[in-house]
Amino acid sequence: MLFVFLILSALTTAVNMDDQLHHNARHAAESIANEMLDSANLMMVTGQISDPKTRKLMRQKISASNNLLSLHLIRSSHVNQQYGAGLPEEQIQNDI
């Protein structure tokens, strides 16, 4: 009986740890996405979104402050129409 209890406890702990890990990763990703959106929106309001160097600097700063390997800013068709096409790396590459 004790063995079954230990196995069930171990499985419950593993599932809870996995859920917590996913929750933490999702929260971190949402925070970074919000930081990116807030920065991009501010750049749109001030008109700086059209400067590729400013966009690159923003990506570098957010990436460095969050210890990210890569970070991409993808421009929607609406932003492209209003502010120009931007750099090739900012274009939508696939449906995802």
C-alpha positions as CSV (number, residue, x, y, z in Angstrom):
1,M,0.0,0.0,0.0
2,L,2.9,2.3,0.9
3,F,4.5,1.6,-2.5
4,V,1.3,2.5,-4.4
5,F,1.0,5.7,-2.4
6,L,4.6,6.6,-3.2
7,I,4.1,6.0,-6.9
8,L,1.0,8.1,-7.0
9,S,2.7,10.9,-5.0
10,A,5.6,10.8,-7.5
11,L,3.3,10.9,-10.5
12,T,1.3,13.8,-9.0
13,T,4.5,15.7,-8.2
14,A,5.8,15.2,-11.8
15,V,2.5,16.4,-13.3
16,N,2.4,19.4,-11.1
17,M,6.0,20.3,-11.9
18,D,5.3,19.9,-15.6
19,D,2.2,22.2,-15.3
20,Q,4.2,24.8,-13.4
21,L,7.0,24.7,-16.0
22,H,4.5,25.3,-18.8
23,H,2.8,28.1,-16.8
24,N,6.1,29.8,-16.2
25,A,7.2,29.5,-19.8
26,R,3.9,30.9,-21.0
27,H,4.0,33.8,-18.6
28,A,7.6,34.7,-19.6
29,A,6.6,34.5,-23.3
30,E,3.6,36.7,-22.8
31,S,5.6,39.3,-20.8
32,I,8.2,39.5,-23.6
33,A,5.5,39.7,-26.3
34,N,3.8,42.5,-24.4
35,E,7.1,44.3,-24.0
36,M,7.7,44.0,-27.7
37,L,4.2,45.2,-28.6
38,D,4.4,48.2,-26.2
39,S,7.8,49.2,-27.6
40,A,6.6,48.8,-31.2
41,N,3.4,50.8,-30.5
42,L,5.4,53.6,-28.9
43,M,7.6,53.6,-31.9
44,M,4.6,53.8,-34.2
45,V,3.1,56.8,-32.2
46,T,6.4,58.7,-32.3
47,G,7.0,57.8,-36.0
48,Q,10.3,56.0,-35.2
49,I,9.0,52.6,-36.5
50,S,10.1,53.6,-40.0
51,D,13.8,53.6,-38.9
52,P,15.3,50.1,-39.3
53,K,18.1,51.0,-36.9
54,T,15.7,51.9,-34.1
55,R,13.7,48.6,-34.6
56,K,17.0,46.6,-34.6
57,L,18.1,48.4,-31.4
58,M,14.7,47.7,-29.8
59,R,15.0,44.0,-30.6
60,Q,18.6,43.8,-29.4
61,K,17.7,45.5,-26.1
62,I,14.7,43.3,-25.4
63,S,16.5,40.2,-26.4
64,A,19.5,41.0,-24.2
65,S,17.4,42.0,-21.2
66,N,15.5,38.7,-21.4
67,N,18.5,36.4,-22.3
68,L,16.9,35.3,-25.6
69,L,18.7,33.6,-28.4
70,S,16.6,35.4,-31.0
71,L,13.7,37.7,-31.2
72,H,11.8,38.8,-34.4
73,L,9.5,41.7,-35.1
74,I,7.1,40.8,-37.9
75,R,5.3,43.7,-39.6
76,S,1.7,43.1,-40.5
77,S,0.3,44.2,-43.9
78,H,-1.4,47.2,-42.1
79,V,1.9,48.4,-40.7
80,N,3.5,47.8,-44.1
81,Q,0.9,50.0,-45.8
82,Q,1.2,52.8,-43.3
83,Y,5.0,52.8,-42.6
84,G,6.5,50.9,-45.5
85,A,7.6,47.3,-46.1
86,G,10.5,47.3,-43.7
87,L,13.4,44.9,-43.8
88,P,13.3,41.4,-45.3
89,E,13.6,39.7,-41.9
90,E,10.5,41.6,-40.7
91,Q,8.3,40.1,-43.4
92,I,6.0,37.2,-42.8
93,Q,7.8,34.1,-44.0
94,N,5.1,31.5,-43.5
95,D,1.6,31.0,-42.2
96,I,2.7,30.3,-38.6
